[in-house]
Amino acid sequence: MGLRIMIKNKEIFNVLFREKPTMMLVGLYNAKGEMYASSLAKTVDCTYSHVVKILQEMEKAGLITFNKTGRLKLLALTKKGFDIVEHIEKVRLAL
């Protein structure tokens, strides 16, 4: 008999448990502050449009914020996003 886990927020779970989205969160964490989506796209070796699509899902889940400054949008982790990255790091260290 297998273990069945009910996932409350399945959409964001599916986003986060892929390599690039995880790398995006860790990239924001390592930036120690705000970052542009274009910079993040270069950091994780991903297209700008793909990064923005994933970031919009993360914003809906309350993991990041977009802070608009003129035409530019700066990204920052929320408290919840920061906590998620710390859990990711614990899992990485456990491996």
CORKA-V424721 format. One line per field, one symbol per residue. ss: DSSP state (H for helix, E for strand, C for the rest). phi: phi as a letter, one per 20 degrees, with the letter a starting at -180 (. if undefined). burial: I if it has 9 or more other ideal C-beta (glycine too) atoms within 8 Angstrom, else O. A space follows every 50 residues. Layout:
ss: ???
phi: ???
burial: ???
//
This chain:
ss: CCCCCCCCCHHHHHHHCCHHHHHHHHHHHHHCCCEEHHHHHHHCCCCHHH HHHHHHHHHHCCCEEEEEECCEEEEEECHHHHHHHHHHHHHHHHC
phi: .eeddedfdgffgfffecffffffffffffflqfbefffffffelbfgff ffgffffffgemeccddecmeededbfegffffffffgfffgffe
burial: OOOOOOOOOOOIIOIIOOOIIIIIIIIIIOOOOOIIIOOIIOOIOIOIOI IIOIIOIIIOIOIIOIIOOOOOIIIIIIOIIIOIIOOIIOOOOOO
//
